[in-house]
Amino acid sequence: MLKAKKILIEEFHLVELGYDMMGYYLQEGDIFTLHHLLIPARKGGKANTNNGAILCGKTAHPYFHIVEKREKLIFAAITAEILEMKRKGRLDLVNLRKIHFLLCEFEAKHSDDENDIGEPIIKPEYRIRLFKN
């Protein structure tokens, strides 16, 4: 496990809480992954605690990249909420609720969108979060 990933998981008590920095539950068979939050890996971003956020590998992480490609403003707003929690040094239900509402906004706009092979971009498991719709 990456050192930064391990540090963030421990610092934010994610195993004990059972959810990630976007409010997604860690499901059986899933793992926490390190998302490059400020500078993407493709642009030379480092895998460190300053540049990292912990997301569930099968839900939040791929979904966040879909949001990034389709809605830059929503992506930036979610990033800002994660950064605020990192500044606080804890996951905060107010920030997590804001992230949930931002994702709901994305889902309202893109509920019928499909990928290049005709599959919906919003999988049912992407809608299972700490807060209900």
Order of alpha helices (4+ residues) and beta strands (2+ residues): alpha-alpha-beta-beta-alpha-alpha-alpha
